[in-house]
Amino acid sequence: MESTIAAAIVFLIVVMVIAQTVKIVPQQHAWVLERLGRYHATLTPGLTLVLPFIDRVAYRHVLKEIPLDVPSQVCITRDNTQLQVDGVLYFQVTDPMKASYGSSNFVFAITQLSQTTLRSVIGKLELDKTFEERDFINHSVVSALDEAASNWGVKVLRYEIKDLTPPKEILHAMQAQITAEREKRALIAASEGRKQEQINLAAGAREAAIQKSEGERQAAINQAQGQASAILAVAEANAQAIQKIAASIQSQGGMDAVNLKVAEQYVTAFGNLAKQGNTLIVPGNFAEMSSMIASALTIVNRTRSEELRS
């Protein structure tokens, strides 16, 4: 019985010694080892043997990227406007020894430093700029934190603002401003539309007037060309008729035919004048009329004698 108890005690002691001797560090972790209360080494991932009861794992650090929610705080802008700011910080432990001995609580230190830096950056900007310069604010906070956190073995990767909340009065004023700006843009757009409409109407009227004038011009040209062609055709017909008359006169008996035709028209004209009204119109020179009639009779008789001979 006593031997069994002694064996169990020895087994427990062996297990404890093995547990104190063998250390298995997970991936992406780093353990700080102290020997007799003093920094000795940093254990990397894997199996490591240490001296039992002499060496002690004092700190355990995660080497992964860690998101840290920065508590919301009230910041005052350059134009004295209160602004509720909420953000998140991303950091990573790069030197486990400095992270263990550089600060008693580097997470708390980073949180406080990010808040003070954020208040300082917001205080340099006006309210409207804080919504436009988020990248500038994030970069400024990261630069300030990274410089200070290097002594704590921590690398600040980035800072992101989650929300910027101004007071309700400012929100109402901003909403009214946005509404007024949208109404202004709507009015400008409507006026631009009316302006463009007037321009289009004027351009259309101008184009129509030009087309109408071009049509009238072409019509006048066509009419003038038609009239010129008609006059030319009449002139050519008259010229041809005159040429034929001249040729007939130059032929044998042509002049006698002309005299006969003139005598007939002369007698016909006096006959028409005598029929108008109740007044009898007689020629003033009967001798001239008699000679013309005699000439006409001579021409007729000559024509008949020529026909009988033939």
HELIX and SHEET records of a PDB file:
HELIX    1   1 GLU A    2  THR A   21  1                                  20    
HELIX    2   2 PRO A   96  TYR A  101  1                                   6    
HELIX    3   3 PHE A  106  GLY A  123  1                                  18    
HELIX    4   4 LEU A  127  GLU A  132  1                                   6    
HELIX    5   5 ARG A  134  ALA A  149  1                                  16    
HELIX    6   6 SER A  150  TRP A  152  5                                   3    
HELIX    7   7 LYS A  168  GLN A  250  1                                  83    
HELIX    8   8 GLY A  254  LYS A  275  1                                  22    
HELIX    9   9 PHE A  286  ARG A  309  1                                  24    
SHEET    1   A 2 VAL A  22  VAL A  25  0                                        
SHEET    2   A 2 GLY A  46  LEU A  49 -1                                        
SHEET    1   B 3 ARG A  38  LEU A  43  0                                        
SHEET    2   B 3 HIS A  29  ARG A  35 -1                                        
SHEET    3   B 3 ASP A  55  VAL A  62 -1                                        
SHEET    1   C 3 ILE A  66  ILE A  76  0                                        
SHEET    2   C 3 GLN A  82  VAL A  93 -1                                        
SHEET    3   C 3 VAL A 154  THR A 165 -1                                        
END                                                                             
